[in-house]
């Protein structure tokens, strides 16, 4: 089942709750990634306040935290759309048409990879291997893997009329 309303699962930024999350994780070995993942799960993204807060709790520089956030693709700086479409652009999927699929999706949605539609309904992202090579081209929609993807199938799953 696709996540029909991602916005219902992300809470608005709450500095007090964020500090509680960070403090709860700070004594773990390597706490930065678990804290950032917990923030994305709770708030849907990592904003500037989160970076400052994590740096403070872990006694790191803001640059250290920002470097990690910018390195990993799953740490968004702004909330994603209601639906997130991740298109595999690795070699196996390329050989089965993922580049043409990617171009058609960009055209149909009116956005480029890494962008969200103006109505905040869809975020389009690229990934470089979903491990579903036998069913290329592969996409991940709201965390659910789909093989032999087509533009019409993807748009239907996220409720866009083509």
C-alpha positions, 0 to 999 in steps of 0.5 A, a space after each residue: 500500500 502506498 503512503 497516501 498522505 506523507 504529510 500526515 506522518 511528519 510533525 511540524 518542527 518542535 525544538 523541545 521534542 528534537 532536543 529530547 530525541 538528540 539527548 536520547 541518542 547522544 550516548 550511542 556509539 556514532 550518534 549523529 546518523 541515528 539522530 538525523 534519521 530520527 529527525 527525518 522520521 519525526 519531522 520529514 527533513 533536517 532544517 537549520 535549527 536541527 543542525 544547530 541543535 545537534 551540533 550543540 548536543 553532540 559538541 560538534 561544529 555546525 559544519 560537521 553536521 551540515 557536511 553529513 546532512 549534505 553528503 547523504 541523499 536521504 537527509 532532506 533540507 526541506 520537506 518532501 512532497 506527499 509522494 516520493 518517486 525514486 527512479 533507479 538510474 544505475 546501469 542495469 536500469 539504464 539498459 532497460 530504459 530508465 533514462 527515457 523514463 526519467 525524462 518522461 517523468 520530468 516532463 509529465 511532472 514539470 520538475 527536475 530530479 531533486 525537486 518537488 511539484 509546486 503543489 507539494 504532491 510529488 518529489 522526484 529523486 534519483 537513486 543508483 541501484 535499488 537491487 531489483 535489476 531483474 525487473 528493470 527499470 525499477 522505482 521506489 514510490 513512497 518506500 515501496 519497490 516497483 519493477 518494470 516501471 512505466 510512466 503511466 504505472 508510476 503516475 497512476 500510483 501517485 494519483 496523477 492523470 496522464 
